[in-house]
Amino acid sequence: MTRISMKTIKQLNEKDLKSKIQESRSELTKLRIDGAKGTLRKQSGKLKPLRHDIARMLTRVNEMKREK
């Protein structure tokens, strides 16, 4: 999964954002499991950006809730 820009996040509706968050969390879990097994090597740089993307999407969901 590639990085998601804030511009893209702002264009998505709440339902799409929640599905993207779920998708990203499952990928993060998979990467963490690979890290625990010791098979992560090439993908170790994906953890931090993925966590940041999830945080950005959650922030946008909370902003949308406050606007209602």
MARLOGU-893783 format. One record per residue: z, y, x negated of N, C-alpha, C, O in turn; residue in three letters; residue number from 0; chain. Coordinates in steps of 0.02 Angstrom, whole numbers, always signed. Atoms other than C-alpha are relative to their C-alpha. Example, Ala and Ser with C-alpha at 12.3 -4.5 7.8 and 13.67 -1.06 7.14 Angstrom:
@n_c3->+0&n_c2->-59&n_c1->-45&ca_c3->+390&ca_c2->-225&ca_c1->-615&c_c3->+0&c_c2->+60&c_c1->-45&o_c3->+33&o_c2->+59&o_c1->-97&residu->ALA&num->0&chaine->A .
@n_c3->-3&n_c2->-59&n_c1->+42&ca_c3->+357&ca_c2->-53&ca_c1->-684&c_c3->+37&c_c2->+55&c_c1->+39&o_c3->+45&o_c2->+110&o_c1->+14&residu->SER&num->1&chaine->A .
This chain:
@n_c3->+0&n_c2->-59&n_c1->-42&ca_c3->+0&ca_c2->+0&ca_c1->+0&c_c3->+0&c_c2->+62&c_c1->-45&o_c3->+36&o_c2->+65&o_c1->-94&residu->MET&num->0&chaine->A .
@n_c3->+4&n_c2->-61&n_c1->+41&ca_c3->-44&ca_c2->+172&ca_c1->-67&c_c3->+49&c_c2->+52&c_c1->+25&o_c3->+77&o_c2->+46&o_c1->+80&residu->THR&num->1&chaine->A .
@n_c3->-45&n_c2->-55&n_c1->-19&ca_c3->+60&ca_c2->+330&ca_c1->-63&c_c3->-27&c_c2->+35&c_c1->+62&o_c3->-87&o_c2->+40&o_c1->+71&residu->ARG&num->2&chaine->A .
@n_c3->+18&n_c2->-34&n_c1->-62&ca_c3->+60&ca_c2->+422&ca_c1->+102&c_c3->+18&c_c2->+74&c_c1->-9&o_c3->+75&o_c2->+91&o_c1->-25&residu->ILE&num->3&chaine->A .
@n_c3->-13&n_c2->-71&n_c1->+8&ca_c3->+43&ca_c2->+610&ca_c1->+96&c_c3->+36&c_c2->+27&c_c1->+62&o_c3->+32&o_c2->-2&o_c1->+116&residu->SER&num->4&chaine->A .
@n_c3->-37&n_c2->-31&n_c1->-55&ca_c3->+151&ca_c2->+722&ca_c1->+204&c_c3->-48&c_c2->+24&c_c1->+54&o_c3->-31&o_c2->+24&o_c1->+113&residu->MET&num->5&chaine->A .
@n_c3->+51&n_c2->-23&n_c1->-48&ca_c3->-7&ca_c2->+790&ca_c1->+286&c_c3->-18&c_c2->-57&c_c1->+47&o_c3->-25&o_c2->-47&o_c1->+108&residu->LYS&num->6&chaine->A .
@n_c3->+17&n_c2->+59&n_c1->-41&ca_c3->-50&ca_c2->+615&ca_c1->+347&c_c3->+58&c_c2->-18&c_c1->+45&o_c3->+48&o_c2->-35&o_c1->+104&residu->THR&num->7&chaine->A .
@n_c3->-59&n_c2->+17&n_c1->-39&ca_c3->+128&ca_c2->+583&ca_c1->+404&c_c3->+8&c_c2->+46&c_c1->+60&o_c3->+26&o_c2->+24&o_c1->+115&residu->ILE&num->8&chaine->A .
@n_c3->-7&n_c2->-48&n_c1->-55&ca_c3->+129&ca_c2->+741&ca_c1->+510&c_c3->-51&c_c2->-10&c_c1->+55&o_c3->-40&o_c2->+11&o_c1->+111&residu->LYS&num->9&chaine->A .
@n_c3->+52&n_c2->+12&n_c1->-50&ca_c3->-30&ca_c2->+686&ca_c1->+599&c_c3->+15&c_c2->-60&c_c1->+43&o_c3->-14&o_c2->-67&o_c1->+97&residu->GLN&num->10&chaine->A .
@n_c3->-16&n_c2->+61&n_c1->-38&ca_c3->+44&ca_c2->+521&ca_c1->+657&c_c3->+49&c_c2->+13&c_c1->+56&o_c3->+91&o_c2->+58&o_c1->+51&residu->LEU&num->11&chaine->A .
@n_c3->-49&n_c2->-6&n_c1->-53&ca_c3->+137&ca_c2->+501&ca_c1->+819&c_c3->+60&c_c2->-45&c_c1->-15&o_c3->+59&o_c2->-83&o_c1->-64&residu->ASN&num->12&chaine->A .
@n_c3->-63&n_c2->+35&n_c1->+14&ca_c3->+311&ca_c2->+425&ca_c1->+831&c_c3->-9&c_c2->-76&c_c1->-2&o_c3->+21&o_c2->-110&o_c1->-44&residu->GLU&num->13&chaine->A .
@n_c3->+10&n_c2->+73&n_c1->-3&ca_c3->+252&ca_c2->+250&ca_c1->+877&c_c3->-34&c_c2->-25&c_c1->-65&o_c3->-14&o_c2->-75&o_c1->-93&residu->LYS&num->14&chaine->A .
@n_c3->+35&n_c2->+19&n_c1->+61&ca_c3->+131&ca_c2->+242&ca_c1->+729&c_c3->+46&c_c2->+5&c_c1->-62&o_c3->+43&o_c2->-37&o_c1->-106&residu->ASP&num->15&chaine->A .
@n_c3->-47&n_c2->-10&n_c1->+56&ca_c3->+264&ca_c2->+309&ca_c1->+610&c_c3->+50&c_c2->-58&c_c1->-3&o_c3->+63&o_c2->-84&o_c1->-57&residu->LEU&num->16&chaine->A .
@n_c3->-48&n_c2->+55&n_c1->+0&ca_c3->+388&ca_c2->+176&ca_c1->+664&c_c3->-31&c_c2->-65&c_c1->-23&o_c3->+1&o_c2->-105&o_c1->-58&residu->LYS&num->17&chaine->A .
@n_c3->+33&n_c2->+61&n_c1->+24&ca_c3->+261&ca_c2->+38&ca_c1->+636&c_c3->-13&c_c2->+3&c_c1->-75&o_c3->-7&o_c2->-47&o_c1->-109&residu->SER&num->18&chaine->A .
@n_c3->+11&n_c2->-8&n_c1->+73&ca_c3->+218&ca_c2->+108&ca_c1->+463&c_c3->+66&c_c2->-9&c_c1->-38&o_c3->+66&o_c2->-39&o_c1->-92&residu->LYS&num->19&chaine->A .
@n_c3->-66&n_c2->+8&n_c1->+32&ca_c3->+404&ca_c2->+116&ca_c1->+421&c_c3->+17&c_c2->-75&c_c1->-4&o_c3->+39&o_c2->-99&o_c1->-56&residu->ILE&num->20&chaine->A .
@n_c3->-15&n_c2->+72&n_c1->-1&ca_c3->+425&ca_c2->-66&ca_c1->+473&c_c3->-43&c_c2->-37&c_c1->-51&o_c3->-18&o_c2->-80&o_c1->-87&residu->GLN&num->21&chaine->A .
@n_c3->+46&n_c2->+30&n_c1->+48&ca_c3->+273&ca_c2->-115&ca_c1->+370&c_c3->+23&c_c2->+12&c_c1->-72&o_c3->+24&o_c2->-33&o_c1->-113&residu->GLU&num->22&chaine->A .
@n_c3->-22&n_c2->-19&n_c1->+67&ca_c3->+337&ca_c2->-22&ca_c1->+217&c_c3->+65&c_c2->-34&c_c1->-19&o_c3->+73&o_c2->-56&o_c1->-76&residu->SER&num->23&chaine->A .
@n_c3->-63&n_c2->+34&n_c1->+14&ca_c3->+510&ca_c2->-95&ca_c1->+233&c_c3->-10&c_c2->-74&c_c1->-16&o_c3->+24&o_c2->-101&o_c1->-60&residu->ARG&num->24&chaine->A .
@n_c3->+13&n_c2->+71&n_c1->+14&ca_c3->+441&ca_c2->-272&ca_c1->+237&c_c3->-31&c_c2->-8&c_c1->-69&o_c3->-16&o_c2->-55&o_c1->-105&residu->SER&num->25&chaine->A .
@n_c3->+29&n_c2->+3&n_c1->+67&ca_c3->+337&ca_c2->-236&ca_c1->+82&c_c3->+53&c_c2->+13&c_c1->-53&o_c3->+53&o_c2->-20&o_c1->-105&residu->GLU&num->26&chaine->A .
@n_c3->-54&n_c2->-14&n_c1->+47&ca_c3->+489&ca_c2->-162&ca_c1->-5&c_c3->+45&c_c2->-61&c_c1->-9&o_c3->+66&o_c2->-77&o_c1->-64&residu->LEU&num->27&chaine->A .
@n_c3->-41&n_c2->+61&n_c1->+3&ca_c3->+590&ca_c2->-317&ca_c1->+38&c_c3->-34&c_c2->-53&c_c1->-43&o_c3->-2&o_c2->-85&o_c1->-84&residu->THR&num->28&chaine->A .
@n_c3->+38&n_c2->+49&n_c1->+39&ca_c3->+453&ca_c2->-427&ca_c1->-34&c_c3->+2&c_c2->+17&c_c1->-74&o_c3->+11&o_c2->-27&o_c1->-116&residu->LYS&num->29&chaine->A .
@n_c3->-2&n_c2->-22&n_c1->+70&ca_c3->+449&ca_c2->-325&ca_c1->-195&c_c3->+69&c_c2->-11&c_c1->-30&o_c3->+75&o_c2->-31&o_c1->-88&residu->LEU&num->30&chaine->A .
@n_c3->-68&n_c2->+11&n_c1->+25&ca_c3->+638&ca_c2->-333&ca_c1->-211&c_c3->+14&c_c2->-73&c_c1->-13&o_c3->+48&o_c2->-91&o_c1->-62&residu->ARG&num->31&chaine->A .
@n_c3->-9&n_c2->+72&n_c1->+9&ca_c3->+636&ca_c2->-521&ca_c1->-190&c_c3->-36&c_c2->-22&c_c1->-64&o_c3->-9&o_c2->-61&o_c1->-104&residu->ILE&num->32&chaine->A .
@n_c3->+37&n_c2->+17&n_c1->+61&ca_c3->+501&ca_c2->-535&ca_c1->-325&c_c3->+37&c_c2->+25&c_c1->-61&o_c3->+37&o_c2->-8&o_c1->-113&residu->ASP&num->33&chaine->A .
@n_c3->-39&n_c2->-27&n_c1->+56&ca_c3->+608&ca_c2->-425&ca_c1->-437&c_c3->+60&c_c2->-43&c_c1->-16&o_c3->+78&o_c2->-53&o_c1->-74&residu->GLY&num->34&chaine->A .
@n_c3->-58&n_c2->+44&n_c1->+11&ca_c3->+758&ca_c2->-538&ca_c1->-412&c_c3->-21&c_c2->-66&c_c1->-32&o_c3->+17&o_c2->-95&o_c1->-71&residu->ALA&num->35&chaine->A .
@n_c3->+25&n_c2->+62&n_c1->+30&ca_c3->+652&ca_c2->-689&ca_c1->-456&c_c3->-25&c_c2->+10&c_c1->-71&o_c3->-30&o_c2->-37&o_c1->-110&residu->LYS&num->36&chaine->A .
@n_c3->+25&n_c2->-14&n_c1->+66&ca_c3->+585&ca_c2->-602&ca_c1->-610&c_c3->-76&c_c2->-2&c_c1->-4&o_c3->-104&o_c2->-7&o_c1->-59&residu->GLY&num->37&chaine->A .
@n_c3->+73&n_c2->+4&n_c1->+0&ca_c3->+402&ca_c2->-605&ca_c1->-557&c_c3->-33&c_c2->+66&c_c1->+19&o_c3->-91&o_c2->+67&o_c1->+39&residu->THR&num->38&chaine->A .
@n_c3->+23&n_c2->-65&n_c1->-24&ca_c3->+381&ca_c2->-419&ca_c1->-521&c_c3->-42&c_c2->+38&c_c1->-52&o_c3->-82&o_c2->+80&o_c1->-32&residu->LEU&num->39&chaine->A .
@n_c3->+27&n_c2->-36&n_c1->+58&ca_c3->+319&ca_c2->-357&ca_c1->-692&c_c3->-51&c_c2->+56&c_c1->+15&o_c3->-34&o_c2->+114&o_c1->+5&residu->ARG&num->40&chaine->A .
@n_c3->+52&n_c2->-50&n_c1->-8&ca_c3->+156&ca_c2->-266&ca_c1->-647&c_c3->+13&c_c2->+48&c_c1->+57&o_c3->-12&o_c2->+105&o_c1->+57&residu->LYS&num->41&chaine->A .
@n_c3->-11&n_c2->-41&n_c1->-59&ca_c3->+218&ca_c2->-198&ca_c1->-481&c_c3->+67&c_c2->+36&c_c1->+1&o_c3->+86&o_c2->+65&o_c1->+52&residu->GLN&num->42&chaine->A .
@n_c3->-66&n_c2->-30&n_c1->+1&ca_c3->+386&ca_c2->-132&ca_c1->-537&c_c3->-2&c_c2->+75&c_c1->+13&o_c3->+48&o_c2->+104&o_c1->+36&residu->SER&num->43&chaine->A .
@n_c3->+6&n_c2->-71&n_c1->-12&ca_c3->+322&ca_c2->+47&ca_c1->-525&c_c3->-13&c_c2->+18&c_c1->+72&o_c3->-18&o_c2->+77&o_c1->+89&residu->GLY&num->44&chaine->A .
@n_c3->+14&n_c2->-13&n_c1->-71&ca_c3->+291&ca_c2->+29&ca_c1->-339&c_c3->+64&c_c2->+9&c_c1->+41&o_c3->+61&o_c2->+35&o_c1->+97&residu->LYS&num->45&chaine->A .
@n_c3->-62&n_c2->-2&n_c1->-39&ca_c3->+474&ca_c2->+20&ca_c1->-286&c_c3->+21&c_c2->+71&c_c1->+18&o_c3->+32&o_c2->+87&o_c1->+77&residu->LEU&num->46&chaine->A .
@n_c3->-24&n_c2->-68&n_c1->-13&ca_c3->+524&ca_c2->+202&ca_c1->-304&c_c3->-47&c_c2->+40&c_c1->+46&o_c3->-23&o_c2->+71&o_c1->+93&residu->LYS&num->47&chaine->A .
@n_c3->+44&n_c2->-37&n_c1->-47&ca_c3->+367&ca_c2->+279&ca_c1->-224&c_c3->+3&c_c2->-27&c_c1->+71&o_c3->-2&o_c2->+11&o_c1->+119&residu->PRO&num->48&chaine->A .
@n_c3->-4&n_c2->+30&n_c1->-67&ca_c3->+382&ca_c2->+157&ca_c1->-80&c_c3->+64&c_c2->+23&c_c1->+36&o_c3->+62&o_c2->+38&o_c1->+95&residu->LEU&num->49&chaine->A .
@n_c3->-62&n_c2->-25&n_c1->-29&ca_c3->+563&ca_c2->+207&ca_c1->-51&c_c3->-6&c_c2->+72&c_c1->+21&o_c3->+19&o_c2->+92&o_c1->+74&residu->ARG&num->50&chaine->A .
@n_c3->+10&n_c2->-71&n_c1->-16&ca_c3->+513&ca_c2->+390&ca_c1->-54&c_c3->-44&c_c2->+9&c_c1->+61&o_c3->-32&o_c2->+52&o_c1->+103&residu->HIS&num->51&chaine->A .
@n_c3->+44&n_c2->-3&n_c1->-59&ca_c3->+373&ca_c2->+360&ca_c1->+72&c_c3->+39&c_c2->-16&c_c1->+63&o_c3->+31&o_c2->+16&o_c1->+115&residu->ASP&num->52&chaine->A .
@n_c3->-41&n_c2->+19&n_c1->-57&ca_c3->+495&ca_c2->+274&ca_c1->+189&c_c3->+46&c_c2->+58&c_c1->+20&o_c3->+54&o_c2->+73&o_c1->+79&residu->ILE&num->53&chaine->A .
@n_c3->-45&n_c2->-57&n_c1->-14&ca_c3->+616&ca_c2->+420&ca_c1->+173&c_c3->-39&c_c2->+58&c_c1->+32&o_c3->-13&o_c2->+90&o_c1->+78&residu->ALA&num->54&chaine->A .
@n_c3->+41&n_c2->-53&n_c1->-28&ca_c3->+476&ca_c2->+544&ca_c1->+209&c_c3->-16&c_c2->-14&c_c1->+73&o_c3->-13&o_c2->+31&o_c1->+115&residu->ARG&num->55&chaine->A .
@n_c3->+16&n_c2->+18&n_c1->-69&ca_c3->+426&ca_c2->+450&ca_c1->+366&c_c3->+61&c_c2->+4&c_c1->+45&o_c3->+55&o_c2->+27&o_c1->+102&residu->MET&num->56&chaine->A .
@n_c3->-62&n_c2->-5&n_c1->-39&ca_c3->+606&ca_c2->+437&ca_c1->+426&c_c3->+18&c_c2->+72&c_c1->+14&o_c3->+42&o_c2->+89&o_c1->+68&residu->LEU&num->57&chaine->A .
@n_c3->-13&n_c2->-71&n_c1->-8&ca_c3->+627&ca_c2->+623&ca_c1->+399&c_c3->-43&c_c2->+29&c_c1->+56&o_c3->-20&o_c2->+67&o_c1->+98&residu->THR&num->58&chaine->A .
@n_c3->+46&n_c2->-25&n_c1->-52&ca_c3->+474&ca_c2->+657&ca_c1->+506&c_c3->+20&c_c2->-25&c_c1->+69&o_c3->+16&o_c2->+13&o_c1->+118&residu->ARG&num->59&chaine->A .
@n_c3->-22&n_c2->+28&n_c1->-64&ca_c3->+537&ca_c2->+542&ca_c1->+645&c_c3->+60&c_c2->+40&c_c1->+25&o_c3->+64&o_c2->+56&o_c1->+84&residu->VAL&num->60&chaine->A .
@n_c3->-59&n_c2->-40&n_c1->-20&ca_c3->+703&ca_c2->+637&ca_c1->+646&c_c3->-19&c_c2->+70&c_c1->+20&o_c3->+11&o_c2->+97&o_c1->+67&residu->ASN&num->61&chaine->A .
@n_c3->+24&n_c2->-67&n_c1->-20&ca_c3->+611&ca_c2->+803&ca_c1->+652&c_c3->-30&c_c2->-2&c_c1->+70&o_c3->-19&o_c2->+43&o_c1->+111&residu->GLU&num->62&chaine->A .
@n_c3->+31&n_c2->+6&n_c1->-65&ca_c3->+512&ca_c2->+742&ca_c1->+801&c_c3->+53&c_c2->-8&c_c1->+55&o_c3->+45&o_c2->+19&o_c1->+110&residu->MET&num->63&chaine->A .
@n_c3->-53&n_c2->+9&n_c1->-49&ca_c3->+672&ca_c2->+690&ca_c1->+890&c_c3->+35&c_c2->+66&c_c1->+15&o_c3->+52&o_c2->+81&o_c1->+72&residu->LYS&num->64&chaine->A .
@n_c3->-33&n_c2->-65&n_c1->-9&ca_c3->+750&ca_c2->+861&ca_c1->+861&c_c3->-42&c_c2->+48&c_c1->+40&o_c3->-16&o_c2->+91&o_c1->+75&residu->ARG&num->65&chaine->A .
@n_c3->+46&n_c2->-45&n_c1->-35&ca_c3->+596&ca_c2->+949&ca_c1->+931&c_c3->+0&c_c2->-13&c_c1->+76&o_c3->-16&o_c2->+32&o_c1->+115&residu->GLU&num->66&chaine->A .
@n_c3->+3&n_c2->+17&n_c1->-72&ca_c3->+611&ca_c2->+859&ca_c1->+1099&c_c3->+54&c_c2->+32&c_c1->+39&o_c3->+59&o_c2->+23&o_c1->+99&residu->LYS&num->67&chaine->A .
